[in-house]
Amino acid sequence: MNIFLRILFMAVIGGFIGYLTNVLAIKMLFKPYEAIKIPIINFEIRGLIPKRKEELAKNVAETVKRELLNEDDIFDGIIKEEDKKEISEYINSKIKNIISEKAMFLPSSILSRISDYISDIIDKEVDNTVDELEVKFIEKAKERVDIEKIIEERINDFDIEYLEEMTVKIAKKELKHIEVLGLFLGFMIGVVQGIITLFI
């Protein structure tokens, strides 16, 4: 056989094997979804992500909570200054309505003074009261909301086929590069092997 054809043949075979190996490796990240047992050698084949889904979910949840988003980020500063003003106006309005309904037998001048006096108290005290309520509310909310647990449960609830589809969609270009790299490396290894055979 011509030397050039021999090297080319081995390079093509090497490229094909390299490409096929990488395609298979990418597929085996997810497939098979369920474990397949090989009885004679007592070996189990299952996709990496389906096999370690719970561990992956836990690690992702921990990382998100530690690096990206935690309960403090969500609840701190939940009530702004404009919210306090709105709360103050709402309480004032409600109390004025209650006073005018319950104490309508009083003369309007006295009713007006009572209403103004209560409004002043509300304006002075509402900010502190809202601050105290905000602290208590945030403490209780942080106890009840566990970001890590929510993320972990959501990932575990993902259908594995949907997870595969989403991963492939996001990393399509990178996965294609891995396949092409397998082809290139396999081709180069085939060339090297072909050259080595010339000296054997």
C-alpha positions as CSV (number, residue, x, y, z in Angstrom):
1,M,0.0,0.0,0.0
2,N,1.2,3.5,-0.8
3,I,2.8,5.1,2.3
4,F,0.7,8.3,2.0
5,L,-2.5,6.2,1.7
6,R,-1.6,4.1,4.7
7,I,-1.0,7.2,6.8
8,L,-4.2,8.8,5.5
9,F,-6.2,5.6,6.2
10,M,-4.9,5.4,9.8
11,A,-5.6,9.1,10.3
12,V,-9.2,8.8,9.1
13,I,-9.7,5.7,11.3
14,G,-8.2,7.6,14.3
15,G,-10.3,10.7,13.6
16,F,-13.5,8.5,13.3
17,I,-12.6,6.8,16.6
18,G,-11.8,10.1,18.4
19,Y,-15.0,11.7,17.2
20,L,-17.2,8.7,18.0
21,T,-15.6,8.4,21.5
22,N,-16.4,12.0,22.3
23,V,-19.9,11.8,21.0
24,L,-20.5,8.7,23.1
25,A,-19.0,10.4,26.2
26,I,-21.3,13.4,25.8
27,K,-24.3,11.1,25.3
28,M,-23.3,9.1,28.4
29,L,-23.5,12.3,30.6
30,F,-27.3,11.6,30.5
31,K,-28.0,8.2,28.9
32,P,-29.1,5.7,29.8
33,Y,-31.5,7.4,32.2
34,E,-32.2,4.2,34.1
35,A,-29.4,1.8,35.2
36,I,-28.7,-1.1,32.8
37,K,-27.1,-4.1,34.5
38,I,-24.7,-6.4,32.7
39,P,-25.1,-9.7,34.6
40,I,-21.9,-11.6,33.6
41,I,-19.5,-9.0,34.8
42,N,-21.8,-7.5,37.4
43,F,-21.4,-4.0,36.0
44,E,-24.0,-1.2,35.9
45,I,-24.3,1.4,33.2
46,R,-26.1,4.7,33.9
47,G,-25.7,8.3,32.7
48,L,-23.5,10.4,35.0
49,I,-26.1,13.1,35.7
50,P,-29.1,10.7,36.3
51,K,-26.8,8.7,38.6
52,R,-25.6,11.7,40.6
53,K,-28.6,14.0,40.2
54,E,-29.2,14.4,44.0
55,E,-25.6,15.1,44.7
56,L,-25.5,17.6,41.8
57,A,-28.7,19.3,43.1
58,K,-27.2,19.6,46.6
59,N,-24.0,21.1,45.3
60,V,-25.7,23.6,43.0
61,A,-28.1,24.7,45.8
62,E,-25.1,25.2,48.2
63,T,-23.2,27.2,45.7
64,V,-26.1,29.4,44.8
65,K,-26.8,30.1,48.4
66,R,-23.1,30.7,49.3
67,E,-22.1,32.7,46.1
68,L,-25.2,34.2,44.5
69,L,-28.4,34.5,46.5
70,N,-29.3,33.9,50.2
71,E,-32.2,34.8,52.5
72,D,-30.4,38.0,53.6
73,D,-30.3,39.2,50.0
74,I,-34.0,38.6,49.5
75,F,-35.4,40.1,52.7
76,D,-33.0,42.9,53.8
77,G,-34.4,46.3,53.0
78,I,-37.8,44.8,52.0
79,I,-39.6,47.8,53.4
80,K,-38.3,51.2,52.0
81,E,-38.9,54.7,53.2
82,E,-41.7,55.3,50.7
83,D,-43.4,52.2,52.0
84,K,-43.3,53.6,55.6
85,K,-44.9,56.8,54.4
86,E,-47.6,54.8,52.6
87,I,-48.2,52.7,55.8
88,S,-48.4,55.8,57.9
89,E,-51.0,57.4,55.5
90,Y,-53.0,54.2,55.4
91,I,-53.1,53.9,59.2
92,N,-54.0,57.6,59.5
93,S,-56.8,57.2,57.0
94,K,-58.2,54.1,58.8
95,I,-58.1,55.6,62.3
96,K,-59.8,58.9,61.0
97,N,-62.6,56.8,59.5
98,I,-63.0,54.8,62.8
99,I,-63.0,58.0,64.9
100,S,-65.5,59.7,62.6
101,E,-67.8,56.6,62.7
102,K,-67.6,55.9,66.4
103,A,-67.4,59.4,67.8
104,M,-69.8,61.2,65.5
105,F,-71.8,62.4,68.5
106,L,-68.9,64.7,69.5
107,P,-68.7,68.3,68.1
108,S,-66.7,68.5,64.9
109,S,-64.1,70.9,66.5
110,I,-63.3,68.3,69.2
111,L,-63.4,65.5,66.6
112,S,-60.9,67.4,64.5
113,R,-58.5,68.0,67.4
114,I,-58.6,64.3,68.4
115,S,-58.0,63.3,64.8
116,D,-55.1,65.7,64.5
117,Y,-53.6,64.6,67.8
118,I,-53.7,60.9,66.7
119,S,-52.3,61.8,63.3
120,D,-49.3,63.5,65.0
121,I,-48.7,60.4,67.2
122,I,-48.9,58.1,64.2
123,D,-46.5,60.3,62.2
124,K,-44.0,60.2,65.1
125,E,-44.3,56.6,66.0
126,V,-45.0,54.7,62.8
127,D,-41.4,54.7,61.5
128,N,-40.1,53.0,64.7
129,T,-43.0,50.6,64.8
130,V,-42.5,49.6,61.2
131,D,-38.8,49.2,61.7
132,E,-39.5,46.8,64.7
133,L,-42.1,44.9,62.7
134,E,-39.8,44.7,59.7
135,V,-37.0,43.1,61.9
136,K,-39.5,40.6,63.3
137,F,-41.0,39.8,59.9
138,I,-37.6,39.3,58.3
139,E,-36.4,37.0,61.1
140,K,-39.6,34.9,60.8
141,A,-39.3,34.8,57.0
142,K,-35.7,33.7,57.1
143,E,-36.6,30.9,59.4
144,R,-39.4,29.8,57.1
145,V,-37.7,30.2,53.7
146,D,-34.7,28.0,53.0
147,I,-33.3,28.9,49.6
148,E,-30.9,26.0,49.5
149,K,-33.7,23.5,50.2
150,I,-36.0,25.1,47.5
151,I,-33.3,25.0,44.8
152,E,-32.3,21.4,45.7
153,E,-36.0,20.2,45.5
154,R,-36.6,22.1,42.2
155,I,-33.5,20.5,40.6
156,N,-34.5,17.0,41.9
157,D,-38.0,17.5,40.5
158,F,-36.6,18.3,37.0
159,D,-37.4,15.6,34.5
160,I,-34.0,14.2,33.4
161,E,-35.0,14.4,29.7
162,Y,-35.8,18.1,30.2
163,L,-32.5,18.6,32.1
164,E,-30.6,17.0,29.2
165,E,-32.5,19.2,26.6
166,M,-31.8,22.3,28.6
167,T,-28.1,21.5,29.0
168,V,-27.6,20.6,25.3
169,K,-29.4,23.8,24.3
170,I,-27.2,26.0,26.5
171,A,-23.9,24.3,25.7
172,K,-24.6,23.2,22.1
173,K,-21.6,25.1,20.7
174,E,-19.2,23.8,23.3
175,L,-20.3,20.2,23.0
176,K,-19.8,20.5,19.2
177,H,-16.3,21.8,19.8
178,I,-15.6,18.7,22.0
179,E,-16.8,16.4,19.2
180,V,-14.6,18.2,16.6
181,L,-11.6,18.2,19.0
182,G,-12.0,14.4,19.3
183,L,-12.0,14.1,15.5
184,F,-8.9,16.3,15.2
185,L,-6.9,14.6,18.0
186,G,-7.9,11.2,16.7
187,F,-6.8,12.2,13.2
188,M,-3.4,13.5,14.5
189,I,-2.9,10.3,16.6
190,G,-3.6,8.3,13.4
191,V,-1.0,10.3,11.5
192,V,1.6,9.7,14.2
193,Q,0.8,6.0,14.3
194,G,1.0,5.8,10.5
195,I,4.4,7.4,10.6
196,I,5.6,5.1,13.4
197,T,4.6,2.0,11.4
198,L,7.0,3.1,8.7
199,F,9.9,2.6,11.0
200,I,8.8,-0.8,12.4
